[in-house]
């Protein structure tokens, strides 16, 4: 089974974790694309980095490339919100192994958000590995629910 391409972005609070993940995941055979930032700036604005990573995930998926994303920050909240503004992105904030796995298994999330200040490097790495390796269940109820979210995103219509 091939591994998905991984698009990663962060803000200043997640740079150390991001550098670790680029190296760690690369050594595990993932192709990791770093969307920045490239240099530390304590007052950087994370939305552009996270949106670029999310856009790359969607572009890859539309081209038939298996791809997932990682967005990192102090809490992961703002980064998740930014990524979720991209049409087709389902970014999930993970704070334990269950939320990381369920994001993929039930929600077919294509981006994980993690707070770099909330976890040790080892914990955060475990969350991300769980997310990257957990398959979507394809259970009918989950497919149906995701379809309703996508319909609203596309048409603005709420389906009951």
C-alpha positions in Angstrom: 0.0 0.0 0.0 1.5 3.3 -1.0 1.7 6.2 1.3 -0.1 9.5 0.7 1.7 12.7 -0.2 1.7 14.9 2.8 1.4 18.7 2.7 2.5 20.4 5.9 2.2 24.0 7.1 2.7 25.7 10.4 3.0 29.0 12.2 6.0 30.0 14.4 4.7 28.0 17.3 4.9 24.7 15.3 8.1 25.2 13.5 10.2 22.8 15.6 7.5 20.1 15.4 7.1 20.7 11.6 10.9 20.3 11.0 10.8 17.1 13.0 7.8 15.8 11.1 9.3 16.6 7.7 12.4 14.6 8.6 10.5 11.8 10.4 7.8 11.2 7.8 10.3 11.5 5.0 12.4 8.8 6.6 9.2 6.6 6.7 8.8 7.0 3.0 6.3 9.8 2.8 6.7 12.5 0.2 6.4 15.6 2.4 5.8 19.0 0.9 6.5 21.9 3.3 4.3 25.0 2.7 6.2 27.1 5.3 7.1 29.2 6.8 10.7 28.9 5.9 12.1 31.2 8.6 11.0 31.9 12.2 8.9 35.0 12.7 7.2 35.3 16.1 4.4 37.5 14.6 3.8 35.5 11.4 0.3 35.0 10.0 -0.5 31.3 9.7 -3.6 31.5 7.4 -1.6 31.8 4.1 0.6 28.8 5.0 -2.3 26.7 6.0 -4.5 27.7 3.1 -1.7 26.9 0.6 -1.2 23.4 2.2 -5.0 22.8 2.0 -5.2 24.0 -1.6 -2.3 21.6 -2.5 -4.2 18.7 -0.8 -7.3 19.4 -2.9 -5.3 19.9 -6.1 -3.6 16.6 -5.6 -6.8 14.8 -4.8 -8.5 16.3 -7.9 -5.5 15.0 -9.9 -6.0 11.5 -8.5 -3.0 11.7 -6.2 -3.5 10.3 -2.7 -2.7 13.3 -0.4 -3.3 14.4 3.1 -2.4 17.6 5.1 -1.0 18.6 8.4 -1.4 22.1 9.9 0.3 23.0 13.1 0.2 25.9 15.5 0.2 26.7 19.2 -3.3 25.2 19.7 -4.1 24.1 16.1 -7.5 25.9 16.3 -6.8 28.8 14.0 -4.9 26.6 11.6 -7.9 24.2 11.4 -10.2 27.1 10.8 -8.0 28.5 8.0 -7.7 25.1 6.3 -11.4 24.5 6.5 -12.1 27.6 4.4 -10.8 25.7 1.4 -13.6 24.0 -0.5 -13.4 20.3 -0.1 -11.2 20.3 3.0 -12.3 18.5 6.1 -9.7 19.5 8.7 -10.0 18.0 12.1 -8.3 19.1 15.3 -6.8 16.1 17.0 -5.8 16.0 20.7 -5.6 12.3 21.4 -5.3 9.1 19.4 -9.0 8.5 19.2 -9.8 11.9 17.7 -6.9 11.4 15.2 -8.2 8.0 14.1 -11.9 8.9 14.1 -11.2 12.0 12.0 -10.1 9.6 9.2 -12.3 6.6 10.0 -15.7 8.4 10.3 -15.1 11.8 8.7 -12.6 11.1 5.9 -10.8 14.2 7.1 -8.0 15.1 4.7 -6.2 17.5 7.0 -5.2 17.1 10.6 -4.6 20.1 12.9 -2.4 19.7 16.0 -1.4 22.1 18.6 2.4 22.1 19.0 2.2 23.7 22.4 -0.3 21.1 23.6 1.7 18.0 23.1 5.3 16.7 23.3 7.0 16.0 20.0 6.5 12.3 20.6 2.7 12.7 21.4 2.2 14.9 18.3 4.0 12.5 16.1 1.8 9.6 17.4 -1.3 11.6 16.6 -0.2 12.4 13.1 1.0 8.8 12.4 -2.4 7.5 13.6 -4.2 10.0 11.3 -2.0 9.2 8.2 -2.4 5.4 8.6 -6.1 5.1 9.5 -8.4 4.4 6.5 -11.8 5.8 6.0 -14.4 3.2 6.9 -16.7 3.9 3.8 -19.7 3.0 6.1 -22.9 4.2 4.5 -23.8 6.5 7.3 -20.5 8.3 7.2 -20.5 8.6 3.4 -24.1 10.0 3.7 -23.1 12.6 6.3 -20.0 13.7 4.4 -22.2 14.1 1.3 -24.5 16.4 3.2 -21.6 18.6 4.3 -20.3 18.7 0.7 -23.7 19.5 -0.7 -24.0 22.5 1.7 -20.5 23.6 0.9 -21.3 23.5 -2.8 -24.9 24.7 -3.0 -25.8 26.2 0.3 -28.7 23.8 0.7 -29.1 21.9 3.9 -30.2 18.3 3.3 -32.2 16.5 6.0 
